[in-house]
Every structure is written in C-alpha cells, then in structure tokens.
Amino acid sequence: QVQLVESGGGLVHPGGSLRLSCAASRSIFSINIMGWYRQTPGKQRELVAQITSGGITNYADSVKGRFTISRDNAKNTMYLQMNSLKPEDTAVYYCNTGLRVRQGSWGQGTQVTVSS
C-alpha cells in the first residue's frame, strides 16, 4: 500500500499563499483518485479537492477559485496551491487516495494556520 507524507503547512497571514505537497512512496500513475482533506478540532474531516489520474478536478465550494490541486506523476507528488487564504482555512490538511480513505488509513497531516 502506498504511503503518503504531507508537507508545506505553516503560519500565514490572511490573503497569503501556501503550497502543500504530498509525497508518495511509490508511483501514483495508476492511482485514479487522490485528494486533499482538512480537519479542525471538533469537526469532521472534509474534502477540499480531488483530482483523477486524467486530471479532472473537483473542489469544495468554500475553496473554489482560491485553491488549485495538481499532481506530478513523474515525481510521485500531489500538490495543493492555496491562495487568498482566510482564517477559516485554518486546519490540519491531509492527502489521501480513494482506496486509503475507504480503508480508514490517514497520515499525520500538515498544519495550516491563517492568522494576523
């Protein structure tokens, strides 16, 4: 089973940008669906964005027009470019595959804090 490691989180001011990376332990070429999720204390984990192996993307309404998901199969890495960040984007962000989500397998995530 593929292992995923998230990175790129940090503290940023409102209106700022961050790029998250998700490094896979093996080729992601054959992985159909990959996605970014986020969770804040006391709330359920929510889907932020998804991307298929063919490059089709899907976004939560709250991030449309601000976040961009992409994947580089040659580097076995998925990204989440986050622009115009808002305090409500503060959360732990996780990357995952569709299969791992169904199996209930999650990584450590990366903390994103948007604050002035």
Secondary structure, DSSP 8 states (H G I E B T S, - for coil): ---EEEE--EEE-TT--EEEEEEESS--TT--EEEEEEE-TTS--EEEEEEETT--EEE-TTTTTTEEEEEEGGGTEEEEEE-S--GGG-EEEEEEEHHHHHHT-----EEEEE--
